[in-house]
């Protein structure tokens, strides 16, 4: 009887540990709040995602060593320039680690990027956003809710790739709730 009780207790503890750890591996889900963060920009000024409530946020994770990221950046610049005055912001989070952090400013300059560049050399957003790689993009509505998750590069000048962004800008977050997420 004692052995059975101890076995049940061990199983209950093991189940509890596994259950509590499972949230680490759940994907970030469209329709849920986007995790907030504080990161420095290129001028070492702290930027919080929540500072942009009321705007549509295009949150992109990238790295200087990522060839598809570099290919995607010019279309992101065009997107930013076309929508920046309409309640839209691009936040590009570099996941370059401490050893490659020095490569970020020359990369940004060579690409003529004008949108905010944030630096996450210590990987604090990796776990929150459960990054699979780079580039990854998250479209976040005016209320801080994730409306679209894009894994891999896109040409952000192609109209089909802008459906959720334009719907959010045109009608606010309520309209995007009914549009399909990709």
Secondary structure as UniProt FT lines:
FT   HELIX           2..21
FT   HELIX           22..24
FT   TURN            30..31
FT   STRAND          38..41
FT   TURN            42..43
FT   STRAND          46..48
FT   HELIX           49..52
FT   TURN            53..54
FT   STRAND          56..62
FT   TURN            64..65
FT   HELIX           67..83
FT   HELIX           84..86
FT   STRAND          88..94
FT   TURN            98..102
FT   HELIX           103..111
FT   STRAND          116..119
FT   TURN            121..122
FT   HELIX           124..129
FT   STRAND          136..140
FT   TURN            142..143
FT   STRAND          145..151
FT   TURN            156..157
FT   HELIX           159..162
FT   HELIX           163..171
FT   HELIX           173..176
FT   TURN            177..178
//
